[in-house]
Amino acid sequence: MTRRTIIGIIFIFAALMKLVSMWGIFHLNWFDWVWNHRWTEYLGPVLLLIIGVKLIVSSYQRNPEQWLQRPVPQGEDGKRMNCAVRFGGDEYVFRGEPFHGARLDAFFGGLRLDLRQAVINEDEEIDIHTFAGGVEILVPTNVNIEVQSRSFIGGVGNETVGRNIPNTPTLHIIASNMLGGVSIKE
């Protein structure tokens, strides 16, 4: 466990203890000196929860060894890959192999798809479904990116916006997120 994770857990624990005290389950006098104004009584625990969760999530995102590298799976047609992760994290890296589209499912977990060295000769589609999970896609610089998103309390972060290279293939990314997200980077 990293230092960021431990600090994040402490922040979340402090916020939960304040909420328990506010709800009258049991009273903790040592929290009264911290939150003695009405607006900080409610804002404080929310901020602590947000900061704690962000610290924990960022500690795992910054640790490249947390991803379990797997061989690239083939779909039923022998081309399109199908990947699903539940309560974990997997990484799929293309090293000169041809890419023929993908279906990615993340349920309380994360997927990283590295296409920076993939061979993409024609338009391809990546169909993504997340529920309380996330997908990170690293794309090559020589393809166009087109994103369609249907998200509920989630979203898509696209760092390749504005790229329009004539006569090059396009990656069509279709994301359906519920409490999850997709990050597209170069």
Buried (B, 14 or more C-beta within 10 A) or exposed (E): EBEBBEBBBEBBEBBBBBBBBBEEEEEEEEBEEEBEEEEEBEEBBEEBBEBBBEBBBBBBBEEEEBBEEEEBEEBEEEEBBBBBBEEBBBBBBBEEEEBBBBBBBBBBBBBBBBBBEBEBEEBBBBBBBBBBBBBBBBBBEEBBBEBEBEBEEBBBEBEBEEBEEEEEBBBBBBBBBBBBBBBBEE
